[in-house]
Amino acid sequence: MSDLIDQVADVVERTSAVVVGKRAQTRLLLIALLAEGHALIDDVPGTAKTLLVRTVSRILGLHFSRVQCTPDLLPADVTGSVVFDEAASEFVFRPGPLFANLVLADEINRASPRTQAAFLEAMQERQVTADGVSHPLPQPFMVLATQNPVELKGTFPLPEAQLDRFLVRLTMGYPSEEEEVAILERYRGGDPLTSVTAVDDGFDMTRVRALIDDVHVSPDVQRYLVGLVRATREAEDVELGASPRAAVHLMRACQAAALLAGRDYVVPDDVRDLAVPVLAHRLVLRRDALLDERSVAEVVSRLLRDTAVPAEESPRR
């Protein structure tokens, strides 16, 4: 396990050489990838959303593709389509940009609901169906969608069913003054992304995911996690709480986080650390809560304070 931790630390260090000051976001992205989930990156333009994804994909040696979402984007532009091959005198399937390991759906809320729905089967079933035939997607497979929360004219908000498919939601945030000076220095000699190389010997995702499956989650931690998820459904200012899928996603994220921390067991702190990025984007607040300017992150944080924490987990014997 120690070699894996060293390799993940190397990924974070190499990413930090390009994307300044975003170690926490890099860690969340890696947790989502290792837990076989998807990530929603929600922030204003120019905050390195695309750069972070491109950098991590290059370091991990994964196939990357980018979809620029626009209102006229069609589902077939994303999934691929069946076309007639004159040379072979037959219809063949030509894969779309979804057939990659890391797929960046840039400004996904600018795509029409019909095109947004084209991502659903891929995100849940890891396959694309065209003309009645299912085509498996490459493994690993992860969708990273970005949204601009400020410029909403001409956009189509993601429905709750699609938001529930994203394991985590993260924001980039503006850099500090020192970090912004460091960004200028790194770009003074050109694009730092051009010098990024893949980790030695690649990244064995199959082995990593097998290790995650073996991370222990005690009954007490499971009940703590479920109690937190159920509390979101009973909160007075929440209209739609977290789903059972959210509980599964939170557990898998905690298993991945424990592995990255060098443990083969989940502790309550893992649940507390990941509750907001895993749960907040799935909640729908009541109208009076919205008028009161209460955010979903604040609601989850309050529920964390109100939910009884089990005794600290100890290593398995």
C-alpha positions as CSV (number, residue, x, y, z in Angstrom):
1,M,0.0,0.0,0.0
2,S,2.9,2.4,0.7
3,D,3.9,2.4,-3.0
4,L,0.4,3.5,-3.9
5,I,0.4,6.3,-1.4
6,D,3.8,7.5,-2.7
7,Q,2.4,7.4,-6.2
8,V,-0.7,9.4,-5.3
9,A,1.5,11.9,-3.5
10,D,3.6,12.1,-6.7
11,V,0.5,12.8,-8.7
12,V,-0.5,15.6,-6.3
13,E,3.0,17.1,-6.4
14,R,3.2,17.0,-10.2
15,T,-0.3,18.6,-10.5
16,S,0.7,21.3,-8.1
17,A,3.6,22.2,-10.4
18,V,1.1,23.2,-13.0
19,V,-2.1,24.1,-11.0
20,V,-1.0,26.3,-8.2
21,G,-2.6,26.0,-4.7
22,K,-5.3,23.3,-5.6
23,R,-4.1,20.3,-3.6
24,A,-7.5,19.8,-1.9
25,Q,-9.3,19.9,-5.3
26,T,-6.8,17.5,-6.8
27,R,-7.3,15.1,-3.9
28,L,-11.1,15.2,-4.3
29,L,-10.8,14.6,-8.0
30,L,-8.5,11.5,-7.3
31,I,-11.0,10.2,-4.7
32,A,-13.8,10.4,-7.2
33,L,-11.7,8.7,-9.9
34,L,-10.6,5.9,-7.6
35,A,-14.1,5.4,-6.3
36,E,-15.4,5.0,-9.9
37,G,-17.4,8.2,-9.6
38,H,-17.9,11.5,-11.5
39,A,-17.1,15.1,-10.5
40,L,-18.9,18.4,-11.0
41,I,-16.6,21.4,-11.0
42,D,-18.6,24.6,-10.3
43,D,-16.8,27.9,-10.6
44,V,-16.3,31.1,-12.6
45,P,-14.3,31.1,-15.9
46,G,-10.5,31.2,-15.7
47,T,-10.0,29.4,-12.4
48,A,-8.2,26.4,-13.9
49,K,-11.1,23.9,-14.1
50,T,-10.0,22.6,-17.5
51,L,-6.3,22.8,-16.6
52,L,-6.8,20.7,-13.5
53,V,-8.5,17.9,-15.5
54,R,-6.0,18.0,-18.3
55,T,-3.1,17.9,-16.0
56,V,-4.3,14.9,-13.9
57,S,-5.2,12.9,-17.1
58,R,-1.7,13.5,-18.5
59,I,0.0,12.6,-15.3
60,L,-2.0,9.4,-14.9
61,G,-1.4,8.5,-18.6
62,L,-5.2,8.4,-19.3
63,H,-7.0,9.2,-22.6
64,F,-8.6,12.6,-22.3
65,S,-11.4,14.2,-24.4
66,R,-13.2,17.5,-24.2
67,V,-16.8,18.3,-25.1
68,Q,-17.6,22.0,-25.4
69,C,-21.3,22.1,-24.5
70,T,-23.5,24.5,-26.5
71,P,-27.2,24.8,-27.0
72,D,-26.9,23.3,-30.6
73,L,-24.9,20.2,-29.4
74,L,-26.7,17.0,-30.3
75,P,-26.7,13.7,-28.4
76,A,-24.9,12.0,-31.3
77,D,-22.2,14.6,-31.1
78,V,-21.4,13.2,-27.6
79,T,-22.1,9.5,-27.8
80,G,-21.2,8.8,-31.5
81,S,-23.5,7.6,-34.3
82,V,-24.1,4.9,-36.8
83,V,-23.0,5.9,-40.3
84,F,-22.8,4.1,-43.6
85,D,-19.3,3.0,-44.6
86,E,-19.2,3.0,-48.4
87,A,-15.9,1.1,-48.6
88,A,-17.3,-1.8,-46.5
89,S,-20.9,-1.3,-47.8
90,E,-22.3,-1.5,-44.2
91,F,-23.4,0.6,-41.3
92,V,-20.7,1.1,-38.6
93,F,-20.6,2.8,-35.3
94,R,-18.3,5.8,-35.0
95,P,-17.5,6.6,-31.3
96,G,-18.0,10.1,-30.0
97,P,-15.9,11.9,-27.4
98,L,-17.5,9.9,-24.6
99,F,-15.1,7.0,-25.5
100,A,-12.2,8.2,-23.4
101,N,-11.0,7.7,-19.8
102,L,-11.5,11.2,-18.6
103,V,-14.3,13.2,-20.4
104,L,-14.5,16.9,-19.7
105,A,-18.0,18.3,-20.4
106,D,-17.2,21.9,-20.4
107,E,-20.1,24.2,-19.3
108,I,-22.5,21.2,-19.3
109,N,-25.4,23.5,-18.3
110,R,-25.2,25.1,-21.7
111,A,-26.2,21.9,-23.5
112,S,-29.9,21.2,-24.0
113,P,-31.7,18.8,-21.7
114,R,-31.8,16.2,-24.5
115,T,-28.0,16.3,-24.8
116,Q,-27.5,16.4,-21.1
117,A,-29.5,13.2,-20.9
118,A,-27.0,11.6,-23.3
119,F,-24.5,11.5,-20.5
120,L,-26.8,9.6,-18.1
121,E,-26.4,6.1,-19.6
122,A,-22.6,6.6,-19.9
123,M,-22.3,7.8,-16.3
124,Q,-24.4,5.1,-14.7
125,E,-24.0,2.0,-17.0
126,R,-20.5,2.7,-18.5
127,Q,-21.9,2.1,-21.9
128,V,-23.5,3.9,-24.9
129,T,-26.4,2.6,-26.9
130,A,-26.7,3.5,-30.6
131,D,-29.2,1.9,-33.0
132,G,-30.2,-0.7,-30.4
133,V,-26.6,-1.9,-29.8
134,S,-24.7,-1.3,-26.6
135,H,-21.0,-0.2,-26.8
136,P,-18.9,-0.5,-23.6
137,L,-16.9,2.5,-22.6
138,P,-13.1,2.3,-21.8
139,Q,-12.1,1.7,-18.3
140,P,-11.5,3.6,-16.2
141,F,-14.2,6.1,-17.2
142,M,-15.0,9.4,-15.5
143,V,-17.1,12.4,-16.5
144,L,-15.9,15.8,-15.2
145,A,-18.5,18.5,-15.9
146,T,-17.9,22.2,-15.4
147,Q,-20.5,24.9,-14.7
148,N,-20.3,28.7,-14.6
149,P,-22.6,29.7,-11.7
150,V,-22.6,33.4,-12.6
151,E,-23.5,33.6,-16.3
152,L,-26.9,31.8,-16.4
153,K,-28.5,33.3,-19.5
154,G,-29.1,30.6,-22.1
155,T,-28.3,27.7,-19.7
156,F,-30.3,24.7,-18.7
157,P,-29.9,23.7,-15.0
158,L,-29.0,20.1,-14.5
159,P,-32.0,18.0,-13.2
160,E,-31.7,16.4,-9.8
161,A,-31.5,12.9,-11.4
162,Q,-28.3,14.0,-13.2
163,L,-26.8,15.8,-10.2
164,D,-27.3,12.6,-8.2
165,R,-24.9,10.8,-10.6
166,F,-22.0,13.0,-9.6
167,L,-20.0,11.6,-6.7
168,V,-18.5,15.0,-5.7
169,R,-19.0,18.6,-6.4
170,L,-16.1,21.0,-5.9
171,T,-15.1,24.6,-6.5
172,M,-11.8,26.0,-7.5
173,G,-11.9,29.4,-5.9
174,Y,-9.6,32.4,-6.6
175,P,-5.9,32.0,-5.7
176,S,-4.3,34.1,-3.0
177,E,-2.1,37.0,-3.9
178,E,1.1,34.8,-3.5
179,E,-0.4,32.0,-5.5
180,E,-1.4,34.4,-8.3
181,V,2.2,35.7,-8.5
182,A,3.4,32.1,-8.6
183,I,1.0,31.5,-11.5
184,L,2.5,34.4,-13.5
185,E,6.0,33.1,-12.8
186,R,5.2,29.6,-14.0
187,Y,3.7,30.9,-17.2
188,R,6.5,33.4,-17.8
189,G,8.5,30.8,-19.7
190,G,5.5,29.2,-21.5
191,D,2.7,26.7,-20.8
192,P,3.9,24.4,-17.8
193,L,1.5,21.7,-19.0
194,T,3.8,20.9,-21.9
195,S,6.5,19.6,-19.5
196,V,4.1,17.3,-17.6
197,T,4.9,13.5,-17.9
198,A,3.1,10.4,-16.8
199,V,3.9,8.7,-13.5
200,D,6.5,5.9,-13.7
201,D,5.0,2.5,-14.7
202,G,1.6,4.1,-15.2
203,F,-1.2,4.0,-12.6
204,D,-2.7,0.5,-12.0
205,M,-6.4,1.5,-11.5
206,T,-7.5,-2.2,-11.4
207,R,-5.2,-2.9,-8.4
208,V,-6.2,0.4,-6.7
209,R,-9.9,-0.3,-6.9
210,A,-9.4,-3.8,-5.6
211,L,-7.7,-2.3,-2.6
212,I,-10.5,0.1,-2.1
213,D,-13.0,-2.8,-2.1
214,D,-11.1,-4.2,0.8
215,V,-11.2,-1.1,3.0
216,H,-13.3,-1.9,6.1
217,V,-16.3,0.1,7.1
218,S,-17.5,-0.9,10.5
219,P,-21.2,-1.2,11.4
220,D,-21.0,1.9,13.6
221,V,-19.5,4.0,10.9
222,Q,-22.1,2.7,8.4
223,R,-24.9,3.7,10.8
224,Y,-23.3,7.1,11.3
225,L,-23.1,7.6,7.6
226,V,-26.7,6.5,7.1
227,G,-27.9,8.6,9.9
228,L,-26.4,11.7,8.3
229,V,-27.9,10.9,4.9
230,R,-31.4,10.3,6.5
231,A,-31.1,13.5,8.4
232,T,-31.0,15.4,5.1
233,R,-34.4,14.0,4.3
234,E,-35.9,15.1,7.6
235,A,-34.4,18.6,7.8
236,E,-37.0,21.3,8.0
237,D,-35.3,23.5,5.4
238,V,-34.7,20.7,2.9
239,E,-37.3,19.8,0.2
240,L,-35.4,17.0,-1.4
241,G,-32.9,15.1,0.7
242,A,-30.0,12.8,-0.3
243,S,-30.8,9.5,-2.0
244,P,-29.6,5.9,-1.1
245,R,-27.2,6.3,-4.0
246,A,-25.7,9.3,-2.1
247,A,-25.1,7.0,0.9
248,V,-23.3,4.5,-1.4
249,H,-21.3,7.3,-3.0
250,L,-20.3,8.7,0.4
251,M,-19.2,5.3,1.6
252,R,-17.1,4.6,-1.5
253,A,-15.5,8.1,-1.3
254,C,-14.6,7.4,2.4
255,Q,-13.0,4.1,1.4
256,A,-10.9,5.8,-1.2
257,A,-10.0,8.6,1.2
258,A,-9.0,6.1,3.8
259,L,-6.8,4.2,1.3
260,L,-5.1,7.5,0.3
261,A,-4.4,8.2,4.0
262,G,-2.7,4.8,4.3
263,R,-5.5,3.1,6.2
264,D,-7.5,-0.1,5.5
265,Y,-10.5,1.1,7.5
266,V,-12.8,4.2,7.5
267,V,-13.0,6.6,10.4
268,P,-15.8,9.1,11.3
269,D,-13.5,11.9,10.2
270,D,-13.6,10.6,6.6
271,V,-17.3,10.9,6.7
272,R,-17.2,14.4,8.1
273,D,-14.5,15.6,5.6
274,L,-16.4,14.3,2.6
275,A,-20.1,15.0,3.6
276,V,-20.3,18.4,2.0
277,P,-18.7,17.7,-1.4
278,V,-20.6,14.4,-1.7
279,L,-24.0,15.4,-0.4
280,A,-24.6,19.2,-0.8
281,H,-25.2,19.3,-4.5
282,R,-27.9,16.6,-4.2
283,L,-30.1,18.6,-1.8
284,V,-32.9,20.9,-2.8
285,L,-33.8,23.6,-0.2
286,R,-37.3,24.9,0.5
287,R,-38.2,28.2,-1.0
288,D,-38.1,30.0,2.4
289,A,-34.6,28.7,3.0
290,L,-33.5,30.0,-0.3
291,L,-34.9,33.4,0.5
292,D,-33.1,33.3,3.8
293,E,-29.9,32.8,1.8
294,R,-29.1,29.5,3.5
295,S,-26.7,27.4,1.4
296,V,-26.9,23.6,1.1
297,A,-23.3,23.5,2.4
298,E,-24.4,25.2,5.6
299,V,-27.3,22.8,5.9
300,V,-25.0,19.8,5.7
301,S,-22.5,21.3,8.1
302,R,-25.3,21.9,10.6
303,L,-26.5,18.3,10.2
304,L,-22.9,17.1,10.8
305,R,-22.9,19.0,14.1
306,D,-26.3,17.5,15.1
307,T,-25.6,13.9,14.2
308,A,-24.1,11.7,16.9
309,V,-20.5,10.6,16.1
310,P,-19.5,7.0,16.9
311,A,-16.4,6.1,18.8
312,E,-13.2,6.4,16.8
313,E,-12.6,3.3,14.6
314,S,-9.6,1.3,15.3
315,P,-7.5,-0.9,12.9
316,R,-8.8,-4.4,12.1
317,R,-7.2,-7.2,13.9
